[in-house]
Amino acid sequence: MLAPADAAYPAGLRNIYDPPPVLYLRGRLVPEDVLAVAVVGTRRPTPYGLAAAERIAGDLARAGLTVVSGLARGIDGAAHRAALRAGGRTVAVLGCGVDVAYPPEHRRLIDDMVRHGAVLSEFPPGTPPRRQHFPRRNRLISGLSLGVVVVEGAEDSGALITADFALDQGREVFAVPGPIFAPQSRGPHWLIAQGARLVADAADILEELGMRQSVPGGAPAGARCGALSGEEAAVLARLSWEPTPVDRIVEEVGRPIAEVTPVLLALELRGLVQQVAGQRYVLRMED
């Protein structure tokens, strides 16, 4: 169980509207999870949609990003599985308690995610899945992510709710185009018409986020977070994509400014954070 005051509480959720006062967790969150992209879509995908979700999620995981989704049937489940097959991390946000296997056929997938990622919920253990929970949980899927990729969905798809939350939270919105005769293409095509970035692969997403496929030396993008000290992880967890004043960082970490400043400098040198005007710091997206 995580509260906003805990160092492991996701940095991306600290500044969203209505952040959950408590998060229930199975598995573990790591500093690398600040570099995450959500892949979401319909529960009734076409073979084309499944293939697109699997390729994009797998390639994002191989590039070192954490794949976030909602563990639903269809596109969500395909994205989680592809990230795991690629040897990457994946995080699911549930519309029920973390001890409830929903849908039931994803029980084994949940077990794999607990070992190689995390399963999160703002709903207490034992809470059954309810229709009204799923739109609410979508704000957490987008909040945990740098951007949201929509792979198939009708015009009333829940994936478009996630895209709306992403826009409200200042995240990027990406859409995968599909066959014009397929009802599942209508949601992504509508998003593209509204200004979402049309993407065909993970490289398009990394480019839009200001990332390269690999960092200098050939390491995956997420490897920049490897081997963080306890102090570095604590400071990094307090930052987000919105500028945070240094005095607020000092207050939240609970350490003197003379100790926090060298840690911020070390994170800057590793390309993880960037100082902006007014002694404020943000997570850095570019290598």
N, C-alpha and C positions, 0 to 999 in steps of 0.2 A: 504494500500500500504506500503510495507516494502523495505528499502534499507539496504545494508550491514552494515551501521553504526548504524542501529537501534538494540536495545537490543533483540527484538523479532525475528530478522532475524535468520533463522535456523542455528545452529552451524555447522551442517553437510555440508552445502553448502558453507561455507566460504573458504574452501581450495580445492574445486574441480576445475578442469579445466573449464574455462568459466562460473563462477558463474553468475547468472542473476543479472544485476544491479538494477532491480526492480522486486518485487514479488507482485502480486495482490492477495488479501486474502478475503475469506468469512469464517466466523467462527472465531476461535482463536487458536493460538498455545500456548502451555504451556511448562514449563521446562521438564515435563515428556516425551515430544516427542523426546528428545534426545535418548531415549530407544525405537527404532522403528525397525521393520522388514518389508520388502516389500514382498507381495505375488502377483505374476503376472502369466499370462498364456494366453492361447488361447481364442479367442472370440467364438470358436465352441467346447466347452468341451463335454466330455462324462459324463454320470452320475457318473462314478467313479471319474473323475477329479473334478466335482463340490463337491462331498462328501469330497474328500481329502482337497480341498481348504477351505471348510467351517469348517472342524474339526481343521485344523492347524491354521487358522486365529482366530477362536473362542478361542482356547486354548492359543494362544499367547496373546490375549486380556485379558483373565482371569488371566494370569501370570503378567499382568501389563504393557505389551508392547503396543505401538501404531502400528497399522497395516497401512501400506502405500501401495497404488496401483494407477492405472490409470483410474478408473471409466469406463473402457470399458465393453462391453457386455461379458458374460461368466465368466471366473475365477476372473477377477478384481471385478466385481459387487458382486460375491458370497463372496469374501474376505471381502469387506466393510460391507456387510449385516451381516455376521457372527460376525464380531467385534462388531457391534452395538448391536446385540442380546445378546452378552456376557456381555454387559454393559461396554465395553471398548471404547477406542478412535480410530479413524481412520482418515487418511488424504489422500485426492485424489489430484493428479497432473494432470492438464488438458492440452489438446492440442488445447484449444480454450480459449476464455475469461471466467472469473469466473461467468459471468451473462448469459452464454449460456448453456442451458440444452442439453448436448450431451453425450450419445444418449438420445433422448427425453423421452424414457420410464424410465429413471433414475431421472426424475425431483423430485419425492418424496424422493428418496434415497439421492439426493443432499440436500434437505431441512433437512433431518434427520442428515446428516453429518455436516451441518452448526451449528446445535444445539449441537452436541456431538463430534466435531472435527473441521476439516478445509478443505476447498477446495482452492487450490493454482494454480496459473498460472503465467508464465512470459509474457504472451500475454495480451495486453490491453483489457479491457471490450469491448464487442461487436465483438471481433475477431472470425470469424467462424472457425470450425474445418477444417484443411487442412492436406492432407496426409503427407506433409513434417514436420508438427509440431510434430507428434507423436514420431518419433525417437529422436528428440531433447528433448522432455519433459522427455524421459526415463532416461537421465542422472540425472535429479532431483529426480526421484523416488529412484534410487540407492543412490544418494548423501544424501538423508534424512535418510537413513537406515544403520543399522549395517550389514545387509546382505540381500540378495535377494533370495527368494524361487520361483523356477519355477515349476509350476504345469501344465503340458501338454502344448504342442506347437509343431508345425511342425518345420522342419529344418530351415525354413525361417521366423519363428515367431518373432514378435517384442519383445517377452519376452527374446529371446536370445540376442537382442541388449541391453536390460537392464542388462543382466548378463555380457556382455562385458564391459559396463560402470562400473559395480560393481568391476570387476577385476582391471580396470584402476585406480579406486579410492581407492583401498586397502580394499574393503568390501568383506565379505564372500559370496560365491555362494553355494546355496543348490538346489537339484533337487529331485523331487518325482518320483520314478519309476512307470511305468505303464505296461499294457499288451503289449507284444511284437508285436502283430498283429495290434495294433491301431496306425494310423499315428500320433496321438497327443502325443504318447510316444517318438517319434524320437528325439525331441529337448531335453527333460530331459536326455534321455539315452546318447545322444552325449555329453552333459555337464558332466555326470558322467564319461564317458570314458576319458574326458579331465581333470578330477581331481576334479570336483565338489563333495561336500559331499552328499551322498545319505541319504535322511531323510524320515522317515515314520510318524513322528509326531512332535509336538512342543517340546517335551522333547529332541529330538535329536538336535534341533536348539539351545535351551537354553544351552545344554551341550557344544556344539561347540563354543558358544559365551562366555563361562566361567561364565554363570549365573546358579543359582539354581532356582528351581520352586518357591521358596519363600525365603525371607530374614529372619534372625533371628526374632523370635516372630510370624512367620506365615504370615506376611504381604506380599502382592504381590511385585514382584521385582520393579515395577514402584513406589511403595509407598515410596521408599527412597527419592523421589523428593518432597513429600508432604510438605506443609506448609513452603515453602522456603520464606525467607525474600526478600525484593526488591534487597538488595545488593547481596545476594546469587544467585538470578535468573540472575542478570546482569552479574556476573562473569561467571556463568555456561554457559550462552549463548555465551561467547567468546571462549569457549574451544571446542575441537573436538578430534578425535581419533589420530591426529598428535600432537606431543609435541609442546606446545606453551610457549615461554619464558615469565617469570614473568613480565619483563619490557614491553612486548607487551600487556599483559593483563592490566597492569596499564594504559598504554596509551589509550587503547580502552575503558576502563571503565571510564576513566577521573577522577580517584580518587587517592589520595596519596598512596604510597606503604605501609605506616603504617596502612592504612585502608583496603587495599586489602589483605594483608597477613593474618590477622585473619579470613577473609572470606574464603580464600583458605583452611586454617586449619580446619574450621568448615565443609567445603564440604568434606575434606579428612576423617574427623571423621564419617561423614554420609555415607562413602563408595561411593561417587559420583565421586571423582576425585583422581588422584594419582600423586605424585611428582616423576619425573624421573631425570636422571642426568642433571646437568647444570641449575638448578633452572628453570626447565620446568615442565608443568603440562599437563595431558591428562585426558579425560573422562575415568572412570574406569568401566570395564565390569564385573569384578568378585565381588561377594558379600564379 
